[in-house]
Amino acid sequence: MNLRGLAAYAGAACLSVLAAGCGTSEETMRDLRSPNALQQIRAIDEIIKHRQARDDAVALLALRLESPVPQVSVRAAHALGVIGERGLPALTRALKSPEPETRWKAACGLAAAGSAARDAFPALLNALLDSDPQVRQEAAVALGRMGAHDAIVALKARRDQEEDPAAREAIAGALQMLGAETPAAPAPARTIESRGEAESPP
């Protein structure tokens, strides 16, 4: 599965498990420790559903972020984001990965964290200059959702230099979220799903 195909899957996967709830049960922990990807997915979905996890679950989610199974790693990034501050260190480290796919997943996770991602602000500012336009795109989204008004100058500077249309659109959206700009005209919303529309998985 290529990066755009993974992204198409990611949008559906992340949106399908957004909910509220509580806790990390022993059954969930067993599934999370299991070598079986389906059990890992079930456990991570439970954590996303409840939006909290105990410390040993957070450590396992950080490991699952490196899973070769996209369905696991994408969910792990999202889970680390929605559980808030305790998931930030793993996502911030992943944002420095040499692999663009890992950096993109980390940026998506930080976007899911919203205002809780404040401690990742410096890393997200650096990600606006990432070599991968899709990482830049998600970094802009994360800064907008975070409410990072102190990123407005950096976002405007990046927008003026940005050559990738999707990344430039995401930067404009972030500036609108931050109240720095008003929409020039209605445009179709761009979501994680749109990352995979232009190219089908091999």
Secondary structure, DSSP 8 states (H G I E B T S, - for coil): --HHHHHHHHHHHHHHT--------HHHHHHHHSS-HHHHHHHHHHHHHHT---HHHHHHHHHHTT-SSHHHHHHHHHHHHHT-GGGHHHHHHHTT-S-HHHHHHHHHHHHHHGGGGGGGHHHHHHHTT-SSHHHHHHHHHHHHHHT-GGGHHHHHHHHHH---HHHHHHHHHHHHHTTS---SS------GGGGGTTS---
